Amino acid sequence: MVGALRGKLLKKEGTKAYIDVSGIVFEVNCDLFSLDEFEEGKDVFVHSVTVMNQDEMSLFGFSNEERKFLFQKLIQVSKLGPKTALKILSNSDVSEIASLIVSGDVEKLSRIPGVGRKTAERIVAELKDEVKEIASKKVMGIMEAIEALTALGYPESVARKCVRKVAKPGMEVSEIIRNALKEMAKL
């Protein structure tokens, strides 16, 4: 199995990255966050997981170990395949997803495209104890700040972007919100 790749990123197409490793080009399925971190024409290091099913073998790649770890845990959940796991990872930061799982927030998990209520319940039931290390207090504050800003009427994507930009370890939620509002005023 392929545990990692180091090579030149030739191109990004949809959710795929094409990586040249010593003349062999690998087609790697990636989450959107990982793809954003990879630059075309540059050397990349991709943490990868090989998934085999009856008909084919697919390679999934991630920008860091945490994303790879969560992907591996998600595909172990019953009735959850690698494509759905990739959609989940493409929806949010790893620590935010882990926090939703640890806190048992089935509502928010089920809002992720491709994840219904029953799947969200299975994810929480099967992974709650396994992803505790990834969830952190910083992330809980970030999630609270995003919720507060969306309650004020700001689009979630804008709130998420601005909160991530201003949040620092040890910041109170109110401080994150204030700084994010200042950041939004610049847009």
SVG drawing of the C-alpha trace seen along z (x, -y; Angstrom):
<svg xmlns="http://www.w3.org/2000/svg" viewBox="-32 -48 44 56">
<polyline fill="none" stroke="black" stroke-width="0.4" points="0.0,0.0 1.1,-3.6 1.5,-5.5 2.7,-8.8 3.8,-10.4 6.5,-13.0 6.5,-14.5 5.5,-17.4 1.9,-18.4 1.1,-18.5 -2.5,-19.7 -5.6,-19.8 -8.9,-18.8 -12.0,-18.8 -11.1,-16.8 -8.2,-15.0 -4.5,-15.8 -2.1,-14.5 1.3,-13.9 4.4,-13.0 6.7,-10.8 9.8,-9.9 8.0,-9.7 4.9,-7.9 1.8,-10.0 -0.6,-9.1 -4.2,-10.2 -5.0,-11.1 -8.5,-11.9 -8.2,-14.8 -10.4,-16.7 -10.8,-20.4 -8.8,-21.7 -5.8,-19.5 -6.1,-20.6 -6.1,-24.2 -2.7,-23.7 -1.1,-22.1 0.3,-24.3 0.5,-23.3 4.0,-23.0 5.5,-22.7 6.8,-19.7 4.2,-18.3 4.2,-15.7 0.9,-13.9 -0.1,-11.5 -2.1,-8.8 -4.4,-5.9 -5.1,-3.2 -8.7,-1.9 -9.5,1.3 -13.0,2.5 -14.2,5.2 -13.7,3.3 -10.9,0.9 -8.1,-0.5 -8.2,-4.2 -5.6,-6.5 -6.8,-9.2 -4.4,-12.0 -4.2,-14.5 -2.1,-17.5 -1.4,-16.3 -1.6,-13.3 -4.7,-14.5 -6.7,-14.6 -5.5,-11.1 -6.2,-9.8 -9.8,-11.1 -10.4,-9.7 -9.2,-6.3 -11.6,-6.4 -14.5,-7.6 -14.2,-4.8 -14.4,-2.3 -17.9,-3.6 -20.5,-1.1 -22.1,-2.1 -19.8,-5.1 -17.6,-4.9 -14.5,-6.8 -16.3,-9.3 -18.6,-10.3 -15.6,-10.5 -13.9,-12.9 -17.1,-15.0 -17.0,-15.3 -13.4,-16.3 -14.0,-18.8 -16.7,-20.5 -14.7,-21.7 -11.4,-21.7 -10.5,-18.4 -10.6,-19.6 -14.1,-21.2 -15.4,-17.8 -13.9,-16.0 -15.5,-18.5 -18.9,-17.9 -18.4,-14.1 -17.1,-14.4 -20.0,-16.7 -22.5,-14.5 -23.8,-17.2 -25.8,-15.0 -27.8,-18.1 -24.7,-19.8 -23.1,-16.6 -26.3,-15.7 -26.1,-19.1 -23.0,-18.0 -23.8,-17.0 -24.1,-13.2 -24.5,-12.7 -28.0,-12.0 -29.2,-11.8 -28.7,-8.0 -25.1,-8.3 -24.4,-11.2 -25.7,-9.1 -23.5,-6.2 -20.4,-8.5 -21.0,-9.8 -21.6,-6.4 -18.6,-4.7 -16.0,-7.5 -16.8,-9.6 -14.0,-8.2 -11.5,-7.8 -11.3,-11.4 -11.2,-13.2 -7.5,-14.0 -8.2,-16.0 -11.0,-18.1 -9.6,-21.0 -10.9,-23.9 -9.7,-26.4 -12.0,-24.7 -14.9,-24.8 -14.4,-28.6 -14.1,-28.9 -17.3,-27.0 -19.2,-29.1 -17.9,-32.3 -19.0,-31.0 -22.5,-30.2 -22.8,-33.6 -21.9,-35.4 -24.3,-33.3 -27.0,-34.0 -26.3,-37.7 -27.1,-37.1 -23.6,-36.7 -23.1,-33.8 -21.5,-30.8 -18.7,-30.7 -17.7,-34.3 -18.0,-33.8 -15.8,-30.7 -13.2,-32.4 -12.9,-35.5 -13.0,-33.5 -10.2,-31.2 -8.1,-34.2 -8.3,-36.0 -8.5,-33.1 -5.4,-32.5 -4.9,-30.0 -6.1,-31.2 -8.6,-33.8 -12.0,-34.2 -15.0,-33.7 -16.1,-37.3 -12.6,-38.5 -12.7,-36.1 -16.1,-37.5 -15.0,-41.2 -11.9,-40.6 -13.9,-38.6 -16.4,-41.5 -13.5,-43.9 -12.2,-41.5 -15.6,-41.4 -15.8,-45.2 -12.7,-45.0 -14.5,-42.8"/>
</svg>
